[in-house]
Amino acid sequence: MMKILVIQHKMIGDVLVSSIICNNLRKAYPNAQIDYLVNDNTVAVLKGNPNISNLIIFDKKAQNSFFELIKFAFQIRKNKYDIVVDAYSKLQSWIITLLSGAKQKISYQKTGRTFLYDYNIPLAKNPSSNFGLAIERRLSLLSPLNLTISIDPFPKVFLDQEEIKFATALFEQHKIDESRKTVMVSLLGSEKLKTYPPQYMAAILDSVSDSFQINIVFNYFPSQIEEARIIYNYCATKTQKNIYFDLLGADLRQYIAIMSKCDVIIGNDGGAINLAKALGKPSFIIFSPWIEKKIWATFEDGIHHTSIHLKDVLPALFSEKTEKESKENAISLYENLKPEFVIKKMIPFLKQHLLP
């Protein structure tokens, strides 16, 4: 039996997107053992995925100790993989791949690291489709295998019946008006530099609430409740009446179940948006000024998925800035992405999905 290892550390969105490698490998090699090496905090997005044989958890010991990393790598070696696909391609995965003993090792082309791999795939600089670079780059790692299948570029999440029942019961408990469409708001980014200013977000929600008769559900972690409350308090009283502030999942799986009951997602770029897309939900993303839109603006067609970036409306602000400088100045740059810019583009998008 062929054994394949796919490696992707880091964040939820990265792990979900890289799971398309596993999905397509399963189509090509239905009887193979396809294992996925990920961080433990991302496991929830992979639950129920029938294309993954085993999840191999890259635990904190191996992450934080070189000695433990070497031990971990030699444990991987015992599995005798035929193929390793390293979608992470940084120091820790380089070491794991080097010691894996795999017959074929595939990753991105990086200066000084090509000797580690049998196939070094150049990183595309610009997308060639509306998939976005995040998707296209992952799929490029399959090219050395010459797969004779139709490639499926769409990440997927899988819910079981109990999770669907939970979400239905939660909506009933909170007396959600199911005659109205429900909008999920990706309220906060994974860090402040990825979070649209609270007063601006409130202004957008006021405009959306004035334009449509809808239910509004906030997405935030329980640990972020104070930040969420600030945005809620900035909203007009009329808007607050449409917000179900306490309708919240206790964990990531519950969030996914709740999202499955919503009609559309808007707000900050991040894992919540990627998960919503994997459920087939329309999305409108507000990108942080320092994020490269061409990477994470996946499947944008102006109908089902669209977004806005400060560079779209005020490109001159970026004419002489490097990515590092944009990140260092993200907060002040965000101030230039006024709510009216976002509203002008968001309202026509929402009309397509919220009106009869």
Residue frames as qw, qx, qy, qz and C-alpha x, y, z in Angstrom:
[[0.000, 0.887, 0.461, 0.000, 0.00, 0.00, 0.00],
 [0.370, 0.522, -0.035, 0.767, 1.31, 3.44, -0.95],
 [0.429, -0.682, -0.411, 0.426, 1.97, 5.71, 2.03],
 [0.273, 0.605, 0.129, 0.737, 1.84, 9.49, 1.67],
 [0.369, -0.577, -0.423, 0.594, 2.49, 12.21, 4.24],
 [0.151, 0.755, 0.228, 0.596, 1.25, 15.79, 3.79],
 [0.471, -0.324, -0.397, 0.718, 2.77, 18.42, 6.10],
 [0.002, -0.664, -0.203, -0.720, 1.10, 21.71, 7.05],
 [0.351, -0.333, -0.578, 0.656, 1.75, 23.37, 10.38],
 [0.034, 0.082, -0.001, 0.996, 0.49, 26.76, 11.52],
 [0.353, 0.116, 0.297, -0.879, -3.01, 28.25, 11.41],
 [0.563, 0.329, 0.693, -0.308, -6.52, 26.89, 10.85],
 [0.559, 0.719, -0.012, -0.413, -6.92, 28.54, 7.45],
 [0.169, 0.620, -0.731, -0.231, -3.61, 27.12, 6.22],
 [0.299, -0.102, 0.943, -0.106, -4.47, 23.61, 7.38],
 [0.599, 0.493, 0.506, -0.378, -7.93, 23.74, 5.83],
 [0.494, 0.743, -0.249, -0.375, -6.62, 24.99, 2.49],
 [0.084, 0.526, -0.836, -0.131, -3.79, 22.44, 2.38],
 [0.589, 0.050, 0.761, -0.269, -6.30, 19.66, 3.01],
 [0.711, 0.578, -0.037, -0.398, -7.16, 19.93, -0.71],
 [0.224, 0.559, -0.791, -0.111, -3.87, 18.11, -1.31],
 [0.309, -0.069, 0.913, -0.258, -5.18, 15.16, 0.72],
 [0.645, 0.428, 0.382, -0.506, -8.56, 15.31, -1.01],
 [0.612, 0.641, -0.319, -0.335, -7.04, 15.10, -4.48],
 [0.058, 0.443, -0.894, 0.026, -4.52, 12.46, -3.50],
 [0.510, 0.085, 0.774, -0.366, -7.42, 10.32, -2.31],
 [0.707, 0.560, 0.082, -0.425, -9.11, 10.67, -5.70],
 [0.459, 0.655, -0.579, -0.157, -5.91, 9.64, -7.43],
 [0.334, 0.246, -0.887, 0.203, -4.91, 6.87, -5.01],
 [0.670, -0.427, -0.160, -0.586, -8.11, 5.52, -3.41],
 [0.915, -0.262, -0.302, 0.054, -6.30, 2.74, -1.56],
 [0.470, 0.439, -0.415, 0.644, -3.33, 4.74, -0.28],
 [0.508, -0.623, -0.425, 0.416, -2.58, 5.62, 3.32],
 [0.226, 0.649, 0.072, 0.723, -2.74, 9.43, 3.34],
 [0.521, -0.558, -0.440, 0.472, -1.58, 10.98, 6.62],
 [0.109, 0.832, 0.111, 0.533, -1.71, 14.68, 7.48],
 [0.575, -0.216, -0.403, 0.678, 0.78, 16.28, 9.89],
 [0.090, -0.747, -0.206, -0.626, -0.75, 19.32, 11.63],
 [0.016, 0.260, -0.556, 0.789, -0.74, 21.28, 14.89],
 [0.093, -0.330, -0.909, 0.238, -3.21, 20.10, 17.53],
 [0.163, 0.460, 0.351, -0.799, -5.19, 23.38, 17.56],
 [0.364, 0.326, -0.413, -0.768, -6.27, 22.78, 13.94],
 [0.095, 0.027, 0.993, 0.058, -7.61, 19.23, 14.25],
 [0.370, 0.454, 0.603, -0.541, -11.24, 20.34, 14.53],
 [0.447, 0.578, -0.191, -0.655, -11.40, 21.56, 10.92],
 [0.296, 0.352, -0.834, -0.306, -10.38, 18.09, 9.69],
 [0.428, 0.017, 0.808, -0.403, -12.85, 16.01, 11.69],
 [0.687, 0.424, 0.502, -0.311, -14.81, 13.63, 9.50],
 [0.389, 0.690, -0.432, -0.432, -12.68, 14.16, 6.41],
 [0.953, 0.034, 0.289, -0.079, -12.77, 10.72, 4.72],
 [0.689, 0.675, -0.215, 0.156, -9.74, 11.52, 2.59],
 [0.010, 0.703, -0.610, 0.366, -7.31, 11.49, 5.53],
 [0.774, -0.070, -0.627, 0.038, -6.20, 8.14, 6.94],
 [0.649, -0.472, -0.394, 0.448, -4.42, 9.45, 10.06],
 [0.005, -0.948, 0.071, -0.309, -3.75, 12.80, 11.68],
 [0.748, -0.055, -0.318, 0.580, -0.21, 13.11, 12.99],
 [0.246, -0.952, -0.172, -0.057, -0.04, 15.80, 15.65],
 [0.522, 0.426, -0.274, 0.686, 2.99, 18.05, 15.73],
 [0.530, -0.734, -0.409, 0.111, 2.92, 18.63, 19.48],
 [0.094, -0.978, 0.114, -0.149, 4.34, 21.54, 21.45],
 [0.728, -0.515, 0.364, 0.267, 7.29, 19.51, 22.72],
 [0.713, 0.210, 0.434, 0.510, 8.50, 18.92, 19.18],
 [0.252, 0.883, 0.219, 0.331, 7.76, 22.52, 18.25],
 [0.243, -0.944, 0.140, -0.175, 9.77, 24.00, 21.10],
 [0.597, -0.587, 0.528, 0.144, 12.76, 21.66, 21.48],
 [0.443, 0.606, -0.584, -0.310, 15.26, 20.74, 18.77],
 [0.106, -0.250, 0.954, -0.124, 15.98, 17.44, 20.54],
 [0.521, 0.300, 0.683, -0.415, 12.27, 16.58, 20.64],
 [0.572, 0.633, -0.140, -0.503, 11.91, 17.61, 16.99],
 [0.249, 0.476, -0.823, -0.184, 14.61, 15.12, 15.98],
 [0.277, 0.015, 0.919, -0.279, 12.91, 12.39, 18.04],
 [0.578, 0.495, 0.360, -0.539, 9.60, 13.25, 16.38],
 [0.474, 0.624, -0.442, -0.435, 11.19, 13.12, 12.91],
 [0.092, 0.306, -0.946, -0.048, 12.59, 9.65, 13.56],
 [0.450, 0.246, 0.751, -0.416, 9.14, 8.49, 14.67],
 [0.590, 0.613, -0.014, -0.526, 7.85, 9.72, 11.33],
 [0.234, 0.544, -0.756, -0.279, 10.62, 7.80, 9.59],
 [0.316, -0.066, 0.929, -0.180, 9.28, 4.53, 11.04],
 [0.625, 0.467, 0.394, -0.485, 6.13, 4.93, 8.92],
 [0.450, -0.087, 0.717, 0.526, 8.21, 4.43, 5.75],
 [0.440, 0.722, 0.244, -0.474, 6.39, 6.92, 3.55],
 [0.663, 0.330, 0.478, 0.471, 6.68, 6.68, -0.20],
 [0.220, 0.616, 0.231, 0.720, 5.87, 10.35, -0.74],
 [0.269, -0.583, -0.415, 0.645, 6.15, 13.45, 1.47],
 [0.177, 0.697, 0.337, 0.608, 4.40, 16.64, 0.34],
 [0.390, -0.394, -0.372, 0.744, 5.68, 19.53, 2.44],
 [0.090, 0.782, 0.431, 0.441, 3.20, 22.39, 2.08],
 [0.430, -0.869, -0.128, 0.211, 4.68, 24.26, 5.05],
 [0.712, 0.480, -0.039, 0.511, 8.28, 24.42, 3.86],
 [0.143, -0.876, 0.294, -0.355, 10.04, 25.97, 6.85],
 [0.066, 0.582, -0.771, 0.250, 12.82, 24.81, 9.16],
 [0.572, -0.176, 0.696, -0.397, 10.81, 22.30, 11.20],
 [0.870, 0.352, 0.229, -0.260, 9.23, 20.64, 8.17],
 [0.486, 0.700, -0.522, -0.031, 12.58, 20.66, 6.35],
 [0.156, -0.459, 0.836, -0.258, 14.07, 18.57, 9.16],
 [0.727, 0.089, 0.564, -0.382, 11.08, 16.21, 9.25],
 [0.788, 0.571, -0.065, -0.222, 11.26, 15.74, 5.49],
 [0.265, 0.698, -0.664, 0.050, 15.04, 15.27, 5.47],
 [0.209, -0.318, 0.880, -0.285, 14.84, 12.48, 8.05],
 [0.777, 0.132, 0.215, -0.577, 11.65, 10.90, 6.68],
 [0.382, -0.205, 0.867, 0.246, 13.41, 8.54, 4.28],
 [0.648, 0.553, 0.368, -0.373, 10.60, 9.04, 1.75],
 [0.651, 0.160, 0.558, 0.489, 11.25, 7.97, -1.83],
 [0.229, 0.577, 0.349, 0.702, 9.77, 11.18, -3.26],
 [0.269, -0.579, -0.396, 0.660, 9.89, 14.52, -1.45],
 [0.206, 0.614, 0.443, 0.620, 8.01, 17.52, -2.82],
 [0.226, -0.718, -0.363, 0.548, 7.92, 21.14, -1.69],
 [0.286, 0.953, 0.096, -0.033, 8.29, 24.73, -2.87],
 [0.712, 0.367, -0.095, 0.590, 11.52, 25.97, -4.40],
 [0.338, -0.941, 0.026, 0.006, 13.50, 27.95, -1.85],
 [0.419, 0.743, -0.457, 0.253, 17.09, 29.09, -2.13],
 [0.006, -0.530, 0.758, -0.380, 19.53, 26.82, -0.31],
 [0.612, -0.102, 0.637, -0.457, 16.92, 24.13, 0.41],
 [0.740, 0.372, -0.304, -0.472, 16.52, 22.42, -2.96],
 [0.300, 0.359, -0.882, 0.056, 18.82, 19.54, -1.98],
 [0.379, -0.057, 0.741, -0.552, 16.19, 18.40, 0.55],
 [0.683, 0.388, 0.387, -0.482, 13.60, 17.60, -2.09],
 [0.521, 0.117, 0.730, 0.426, 13.30, 15.58, -5.27],
 [0.185, 0.641, 0.522, 0.532, 10.90, 18.16, -6.70],
 [0.200, -0.419, -0.263, 0.846, 11.14, 21.89, -5.97],
 [0.216, 0.696, 0.621, 0.291, 8.08, 23.72, -7.28],
 [0.197, 0.186, -0.022, 0.962, 8.48, 27.46, -7.99],
 [0.034, 0.564, 0.606, -0.559, 6.14, 29.68, -5.97],
 [0.233, 0.643, 0.522, 0.511, 3.74, 31.36, -8.39],
 [0.198, -0.092, -0.197, 0.956, 3.88, 35.15, -8.04],
 [0.407, 0.129, -0.003, -0.904, 0.46, 35.89, -9.47],
 [0.593, 0.200, 0.728, -0.279, -2.72, 33.83, -9.72],
 [0.035, 0.100, -0.727, -0.679, -3.75, 32.39, -13.07],
 [0.307, -0.463, -0.756, -0.346, -7.39, 31.87, -12.06],
 [0.385, -0.624, 0.042, -0.679, -9.87, 33.08, -9.45],
 [0.823, -0.276, -0.477, 0.139, -8.77, 30.26, -7.14],
 [0.324, -0.907, 0.230, -0.143, -6.23, 32.60, -5.51],
 [0.381, 0.609, -0.672, 0.181, -2.57, 31.91, -4.87],
 [0.476, -0.374, 0.676, -0.420, -3.27, 30.10, -1.59],
 [0.883, 0.186, 0.353, -0.248, -5.09, 27.41, -3.58],
 [0.723, 0.651, -0.227, -0.035, -2.97, 27.44, -6.74],
 [0.077, 0.682, -0.698, 0.205, 0.30, 27.08, -4.86],
 [0.625, -0.224, 0.688, -0.293, -0.97, 24.05, -2.94],
 [0.874, 0.378, 0.236, -0.193, -2.25, 22.39, -6.07],
 [0.462, 0.761, -0.454, -0.030, 1.10, 22.99, -7.81],
 [0.317, -0.523, 0.774, -0.166, 2.67, 20.56, -5.32],
 [0.813, 0.140, 0.532, -0.191, 0.72, 17.76, -7.00],
 [0.569, 0.719, -0.242, -0.317, 2.21, 18.45, -10.44],
 [0.040, 0.550, -0.828, -0.105, 5.22, 16.07, -10.14],
 [0.494, 0.002, 0.838, -0.232, 2.82, 13.17, -9.59],
 [0.232, 0.120, -0.660, -0.704, 1.15, 13.59, -13.00],
 [0.363, 0.228, 0.783, -0.451, -2.26, 12.72, -11.59],
 [0.105, -0.150, -0.732, -0.656, -4.87, 11.57, -14.11],
 [0.075, -0.610, -0.746, 0.256, -7.86, 13.02, -12.26],
 [0.014, 0.761, 0.240, 0.603, -9.94, 16.17, -12.49],
 [0.340, 0.034, -0.518, 0.785, -8.53, 18.38, -9.74],
 [0.329, -0.788, -0.497, -0.153, -10.95, 19.60, -7.08],
 [0.331, 0.414, -0.275, 0.802, -9.70, 22.96, -5.74],
 [0.433, -0.625, -0.076, -0.645, -12.35, 23.47, -3.07],
 [0.071, 0.198, -0.815, 0.540, -11.55, 22.90, 0.63],
 [0.615, -0.384, -0.514, -0.458, -14.29, 21.05, 2.50],
 [0.185, -0.261, 0.725, -0.610, -15.47, 20.62, 6.06],
 [0.494, -0.192, -0.801, -0.278, -17.69, 17.79, 7.21],
 [0.409, -0.282, 0.418, -0.760, -20.46, 17.93, 9.82],
 [0.145, -0.153, -0.977, -0.002, -22.23, 14.98, 11.38],
 [0.323, -0.579, -0.597, -0.451, -25.95, 14.83, 12.17],
 [0.509, -0.610, -0.472, 0.382, -25.45, 15.54, 15.87],
 [0.313, -0.241, 0.010, 0.918, -23.61, 18.77, 15.09],
 [0.112, -0.311, -0.491, -0.806, -26.34, 19.85, 12.68],
 [0.456, -0.630, -0.619, -0.109, -28.99, 19.09, 15.34],
 [0.466, -0.444, -0.320, 0.696, -26.99, 21.15, 17.86],
 [0.122, -0.018, 0.190, 0.974, -27.03, 24.21, 15.61],
 [0.297, -0.456, -0.602, -0.584, -30.74, 23.85, 14.89],
 [0.523, -0.611, -0.565, 0.185, -31.51, 23.59, 18.61],
 [0.393, -0.309, -0.158, 0.851, -29.30, 26.60, 19.37],
 [0.046, -0.197, -0.354, -0.913, -31.13, 28.74, 16.82],
 [0.453, -0.562, -0.610, -0.328, -34.44, 27.66, 18.35],
 [0.547, -0.484, -0.462, 0.502, -33.16, 28.40, 21.86],
 [0.241, -0.285, -0.024, 0.928, -32.19, 31.94, 20.87],
 [0.357, 0.707, 0.527, -0.307, -35.45, 32.41, 18.99],
 [0.174, -0.268, 0.501, 0.804, -33.78, 33.24, 15.69],
 [0.575, 0.550, 0.219, -0.565, -36.35, 34.53, 13.23],
 [0.514, -0.077, 0.755, 0.400, -35.95, 31.96, 10.46],
 [0.473, 0.769, 0.430, 0.011, -38.13, 33.97, 8.09],
 [0.096, 0.955, -0.242, -0.142, -35.13, 36.30, 7.80],
 [0.787, 0.417, -0.327, 0.315, -31.69, 35.60, 6.34],
 [0.679, -0.708, 0.055, 0.188, -28.85, 35.31, 8.86],
 [0.480, 0.767, -0.300, 0.301, -25.52, 37.07, 8.43],
 [0.823, -0.404, -0.101, 0.386, -22.44, 35.83, 10.27],
 [0.139, 0.953, -0.205, 0.173, -19.89, 38.54, 11.06],
 [0.817, 0.026, -0.252, 0.518, -16.21, 37.65, 11.30],
 [0.251, -0.951, -0.172, -0.047, -15.89, 40.28, 13.97],
 [0.354, -0.838, 0.395, 0.132, -12.23, 40.11, 14.94],
 [0.665, 0.559, -0.496, 0.025, -9.07, 39.05, 13.17],
 [0.885, -0.155, -0.359, 0.253, -6.55, 36.65, 14.68],
 [0.511, -0.287, -0.217, 0.781, -4.63, 39.70, 15.90],
 [0.045, 0.783, 0.246, -0.570, -5.13, 43.45, 16.12],
 [0.065, -0.461, 0.498, 0.731, -3.20, 44.03, 12.89],
 [0.037, -0.142, -0.867, -0.476, -5.82, 41.92, 11.08],
 [0.028, -0.605, -0.749, 0.268, -8.86, 43.53, 12.71],
 [0.083, 0.604, 0.351, 0.710, -10.88, 46.30, 11.08],
 [0.023, 0.177, -0.416, 0.892, -11.28, 49.27, 13.51],
 [0.011, 0.377, 0.869, -0.320, -14.22, 48.67, 15.91],
 [0.243, 0.562, 0.257, -0.748, -16.05, 51.93, 15.18],
 [0.292, 0.353, -0.577, -0.676, -15.73, 51.32, 11.46],
 [0.134, -0.105, -0.978, -0.117, -17.10, 47.79, 11.82],
 [0.122, 0.486, 0.684, -0.530, -20.04, 49.12, 13.80],
 [0.285, 0.511, -0.107, -0.804, -20.77, 51.69, 11.08],
 [0.267, 0.167, -0.814, -0.489, -20.84, 48.93, 8.48],
 [0.070, -0.280, -0.945, 0.153, -23.19, 46.82, 10.60],
 [0.212, 0.519, 0.387, -0.732, -25.49, 49.81, 11.04],
 [0.333, 0.409, -0.415, -0.741, -25.63, 50.27, 7.27],
 [0.234, 0.014, -0.940, -0.248, -26.28, 46.56, 6.64],
 [0.018, 0.376, 0.828, -0.416, -28.97, 46.48, 9.32],
 [0.274, 0.517, 0.141, -0.799, -30.67, 49.57, 7.83],
 [0.327, 0.366, -0.585, -0.646, -30.59, 48.03, 4.34],
 [0.534, -0.010, -0.804, -0.261, -31.91, 44.53, 5.09],
 [0.736, -0.425, 0.187, -0.493, -34.25, 42.77, 7.50],
 [0.703, 0.297, -0.632, 0.134, -31.77, 40.21, 8.82],
 [0.802, -0.593, 0.005, 0.066, -30.45, 38.36, 11.84],
 [0.342, 0.759, -0.484, 0.270, -26.83, 39.14, 12.75],
 [0.918, -0.379, -0.038, 0.113, -24.61, 36.60, 14.51],
 [0.005, 0.878, -0.476, 0.050, -21.15, 37.52, 15.76],
 [0.939, 0.070, -0.259, 0.215, -18.21, 35.16, 15.45],
 [0.031, 0.758, -0.499, 0.419, -15.68, 35.56, 18.25],
 [0.578, -0.008, -0.761, 0.295, -13.94, 33.41, 20.83],
 [0.533, -0.743, -0.405, -0.001, -15.28, 33.55, 24.40],
 [0.604, -0.372, -0.100, 0.698, -11.91, 35.07, 25.39],
 [0.222, 0.165, 0.272, 0.922, -12.67, 37.97, 23.01],
 [0.095, -0.710, -0.697, -0.030, -16.02, 38.89, 24.53],
 [0.209, -0.724, -0.180, 0.633, -14.87, 42.30, 25.76],
 [0.135, -0.254, 0.479, 0.830, -13.61, 43.28, 22.31],
 [0.017, -0.398, -0.813, -0.425, -16.86, 42.00, 20.79],
 [0.158, -0.745, -0.576, 0.299, -18.88, 43.98, 23.33],
 [0.177, -0.502, 0.094, 0.842, -17.07, 47.18, 22.32],
 [0.015, -0.040, -0.653, -0.756, -18.21, 46.78, 18.72],
 [0.160, -0.567, -0.803, -0.096, -21.73, 45.90, 19.85],
 [0.202, -0.702, -0.392, 0.559, -21.87, 49.03, 22.00],
 [0.107, -0.316, 0.312, 0.890, -20.77, 51.20, 19.07],
 [0.005, 0.319, 0.802, 0.505, -23.71, 49.90, 17.02],
 [0.362, -0.231, -0.052, -0.902, -26.98, 51.85, 16.87],
 [0.485, -0.027, 0.673, -0.557, -29.82, 50.61, 19.09],
 [0.792, 0.363, -0.025, -0.490, -31.77, 49.51, 16.01],
 [0.566, 0.474, -0.673, -0.043, -28.83, 47.39, 14.89],
 [0.112, -0.317, 0.836, -0.434, -28.35, 45.88, 18.35],
 [0.713, 0.078, 0.384, -0.581, -31.91, 44.56, 18.22],
 [0.850, 0.407, -0.224, -0.248, -30.95, 42.43, 15.22],
 [0.332, 0.543, -0.741, 0.213, -27.74, 41.07, 16.80],
 [0.910, -0.351, -0.174, -0.136, -27.86, 37.75, 18.65],
 [0.054, 0.804, -0.534, 0.255, -24.79, 38.56, 20.72],
 [0.525, -0.434, 0.682, -0.268, -24.87, 35.47, 22.97],
 [0.949, 0.258, 0.116, -0.140, -25.41, 32.95, 20.20],
 [0.115, 0.770, -0.628, 0.002, -21.92, 31.52, 20.32],
 [0.924, 0.066, -0.376, 0.003, -20.23, 28.16, 19.95],
 [0.673, -0.699, 0.240, 0.042, -18.08, 26.78, 22.74],
 [0.574, -0.358, 0.587, 0.444, -15.51, 25.41, 20.31],
 [0.076, 0.388, -0.557, -0.730, -14.53, 25.37, 16.66],
 [0.013, 0.211, 0.939, 0.271, -16.82, 22.49, 15.71],
 [0.076, 0.677, 0.644, -0.350, -19.80, 24.32, 17.19],
 [0.076, 0.617, -0.146, -0.770, -18.82, 27.44, 15.25],
 [0.034, 0.128, -0.795, -0.592, -18.80, 25.42, 12.03],
 [0.023, 0.455, 0.890, -0.005, -22.24, 24.03, 12.87],
 [0.067, 0.727, 0.349, -0.587, -23.58, 27.53, 13.56],
 [0.036, 0.475, -0.434, -0.765, -22.07, 28.82, 10.31],
 [0.072, 0.135, 0.911, 0.382, -23.87, 26.04, 8.42],
 [0.061, 0.675, 0.711, -0.186, -27.15, 27.65, 9.50],
 [0.007, -0.701, -0.012, 0.713, -26.16, 31.13, 8.28],
 [0.662, 0.679, 0.317, -0.011, -26.69, 32.46, 4.76],
 [0.518, 0.733, -0.115, 0.425, -23.60, 34.62, 4.26],
 [0.666, -0.526, -0.140, 0.510, -20.45, 35.75, 6.08],
 [0.294, 0.862, -0.030, 0.413, -18.89, 39.21, 6.12],
 [0.526, -0.841, 0.125, 0.024, -15.97, 40.73, 7.98],
 [0.170, -0.789, 0.577, 0.127, -12.31, 40.25, 8.75],
 [0.699, 0.407, -0.583, -0.083, -10.13, 37.82, 6.83],
 [0.276, -0.467, 0.766, -0.345, -9.23, 34.68, 8.76],
 [0.045, -0.036, 0.998, -0.004, -10.08, 31.09, 9.56],
 [0.404, 0.421, 0.609, -0.538, -13.79, 31.85, 9.99],
 [0.491, 0.600, -0.192, -0.601, -14.04, 33.04, 6.40],
 [0.231, 0.379, -0.856, -0.264, -12.17, 30.03, 5.05],
 [0.185, 0.125, 0.941, -0.255, -14.43, 27.66, 6.97],
 [0.479, 0.526, 0.346, -0.612, -17.54, 29.43, 5.71],
 [0.435, 0.547, -0.498, -0.514, -16.30, 29.10, 2.13],
 [0.075, 0.194, -0.977, -0.053, -15.69, 25.39, 2.73],
 [0.305, 0.358, 0.788, -0.397, -19.38, 25.16, 3.69],
 [0.241, 0.443, 0.669, 0.546, -20.33, 26.85, 0.43],
 [0.083, -0.836, -0.431, 0.330, -21.38, 30.14, 2.03],
 [0.386, 0.775, 0.109, 0.489, -21.02, 33.44, 0.15],
 [0.614, -0.506, -0.188, 0.576, -18.38, 35.74, 1.64],
 [0.233, 0.896, -0.006, 0.378, -17.31, 39.37, 1.74],
 [0.769, -0.281, -0.207, 0.535, -13.83, 39.89, 3.21],
 [0.013, -0.985, 0.131, -0.113, -12.24, 43.04, 4.62],
 [0.858, 0.143, -0.221, 0.440, -8.51, 42.48, 4.22],
 [0.495, -0.749, 0.021, 0.440, -5.89, 43.96, 6.50],
 [0.320, 0.909, -0.205, -0.171, -3.65, 46.48, 4.68],
 [0.148, -0.663, 0.723, 0.131, -0.58, 44.27, 5.13],
 [0.691, 0.071, 0.719, -0.022, -2.11, 41.04, 3.81],
 [0.052, 0.255, -0.658, -0.707, -1.58, 40.18, 0.15],
 [0.674, 0.266, 0.256, -0.640, -5.10, 39.95, -1.24],
 [0.628, 0.433, -0.523, -0.380, -4.00, 37.93, -4.27],
 [0.156, 0.228, -0.944, 0.180, -3.05, 35.06, -1.96],
 [0.092, 0.197, 0.867, -0.448, -6.14, 34.76, 0.22],
 [0.511, 0.329, 0.052, -0.792, -8.89, 36.20, -2.01],
 [0.189, -0.058, 0.958, 0.210, -9.89, 32.68, -2.98],
 [0.181, 0.442, 0.860, 0.179, -12.62, 31.87, -5.52],
 [0.107, 0.556, 0.214, -0.796, -13.54, 35.51, -6.02],
 [0.264, 0.364, 0.725, 0.522, -16.04, 36.04, -8.79],
 [0.110, -0.096, -0.017, -0.989, -17.80, 39.20, -7.61],
 [0.626, -0.289, -0.409, -0.598, -20.95, 37.17, -6.98],
 [0.841, -0.375, -0.390, -0.004, -20.40, 34.41, -4.45],
 [0.697, -0.467, -0.106, 0.533, -17.12, 35.71, -3.06],
 [0.347, 0.768, 0.015, 0.538, -15.67, 39.19, -3.08],
 [0.635, -0.474, -0.262, 0.550, -13.53, 41.43, -0.90],
 [0.157, 0.953, -0.010, 0.257, -12.00, 44.83, -0.35],
 [0.732, -0.217, -0.103, 0.637, -8.45, 45.91, 0.38],
 [0.122, -0.839, -0.049, 0.527, -7.19, 49.43, 1.01],
 [0.306, -0.292, 0.584, 0.693, -5.02, 49.04, -2.09],
 [0.275, 0.511, 0.759, 0.294, -8.22, 48.68, -4.15],
 [0.018, 0.913, 0.406, 0.042, -9.38, 52.20, -3.27],
 [0.101, -0.969, 0.216, 0.072, -6.20, 54.11, -2.37],
 [0.938, 0.171, -0.026, 0.300, -3.35, 52.38, -4.22],
 [0.310, 0.782, -0.254, 0.477, -1.05, 55.41, -3.88],
 [0.569, -0.716, 0.302, -0.269, -0.66, 54.64, -0.17],
 [0.909, -0.203, 0.345, 0.115, 1.26, 51.50, -1.12],
 [0.643, 0.752, -0.135, 0.047, 3.38, 52.80, -3.98],
 [0.330, 0.670, -0.574, 0.336, 6.63, 52.82, -2.01],
 [0.602, -0.484, 0.483, -0.413, 5.84, 50.45, 0.85],
 [0.316, 0.223, -0.921, -0.034, 7.25, 46.96, 1.33],
 [0.668, -0.392, -0.589, -0.232, 5.13, 44.24, 2.95],
 [0.542, -0.232, -0.541, 0.599, 7.12, 44.72, 6.16],
 [0.031, 0.036, -0.123, 0.991, 6.40, 48.46, 6.17],
 [0.499, -0.316, -0.422, -0.688, 2.70, 47.82, 5.49],
 [0.674, -0.371, -0.631, 0.098, 2.58, 45.47, 8.47],
 [0.399, -0.149, -0.405, 0.809, 4.36, 47.95, 10.74],
 [0.140, 0.058, 0.029, -0.988, 1.87, 50.65, 9.71],
 [0.152, -0.338, -0.882, -0.292, -1.22, 48.44, 9.50],
 [0.113, -0.618, -0.639, 0.444, -3.17, 50.24, 12.24],
 [0.037, 0.567, -0.017, -0.823, -2.71, 53.70, 10.75],
 [0.092, 0.082, -0.719, -0.684, -3.32, 52.37, 7.23],
 [0.054, -0.447, -0.893, 0.018, -6.59, 50.77, 8.38],
 [0.029, 0.595, 0.372, -0.712, -7.82, 54.23, 9.36],
 [0.138, 0.356, -0.408, -0.829, -7.85, 55.10, 5.65],
 [0.158, -0.190, -0.897, -0.367, -10.23, 52.27, 4.75],
 [0.328, -0.013, 0.287, -0.900, -13.29, 54.30, 5.67],
 [0.444, 0.255, 0.805, -0.300, -16.64, 52.52, 6.18],
 [0.545, 0.628, 0.078, -0.550, -18.10, 54.24, 3.13],
 [0.256, 0.511, -0.742, -0.351, -15.58, 52.44, 0.89],
 [0.109, -0.030, 0.989, -0.100, -16.61, 49.08, 2.30],
 [0.435, 0.439, 0.582, -0.529, -20.35, 49.82, 2.32],
 [0.445, 0.588, -0.263, -0.622, -20.30, 50.92, -1.32],
 [0.358, 0.332, -0.832, -0.262, -19.03, 47.51, -2.36],
 [0.084, 0.007, 0.944, -0.318, -20.69, 45.34, 0.32],
 [0.496, 0.316, 0.415, -0.694, -24.33, 46.40, -0.06],
 [0.645, 0.410, -0.371, -0.528, -24.63, 45.38, -3.76],
 [0.285, 0.245, -0.926, 0.035, -22.97, 42.06, -2.88],
 [0.191, 0.103, 0.822, -0.527, -25.44, 41.43, -0.05],
 [0.584, 0.310, 0.046, -0.749, -28.43, 42.30, -2.22],
 [0.547, 0.295, -0.700, -0.351, -27.63, 39.27, -4.35],
 [0.391, 0.030, -0.900, 0.190, -27.81, 36.96, -1.34],
 [0.017, 0.203, 0.692, -0.693, -30.25, 38.52, 1.12],
 [0.467, 0.280, 0.052, -0.837, -33.09, 39.76, -1.08],
 [0.743, 0.254, 0.589, -0.191, -35.71, 37.44, -2.62]]
